[in-house]
Amino acid sequence: MSKFGELIDLGVPVLLDFYTEWNEHSVSMHPVLRDVAAAVGDKGKVIKIDVDKNNELADALRIKSLPTLIIYKNGEMKWRQSGEQDANTLIGIMQEYAS
């Protein structure tokens, strides 16, 4: 993923979801992330990154457990959490960094 720098260097919060299709906790986050994306609209971005297809990036960011959620804004990591989160929590955090 050579364009990683471009992905995270936005003036809006970018929520990255590191997942795999074989991890049930990752899969159960998919509808939650759809809700988050719908709620934040153009005030943020939600990007799913398959760890199996992006091993180097996952290693570089020391992704150890799935799902791992990271929020970047202007290229800077603002928030990071491993494990499942609910939509309202994520929407609130995204809105906090959107302003």
Secondary structure, DSSP 8 states (H G I E B T S, - for coil): -TTHHHHH-SSS-EEEEEE-TT-HHHHHTHHHHHHHHHHHGGG-EEEEEETTT-HHHHHHTT--SSSEEEEEETTEEEEEEES---HHHHHHHHHHHH-
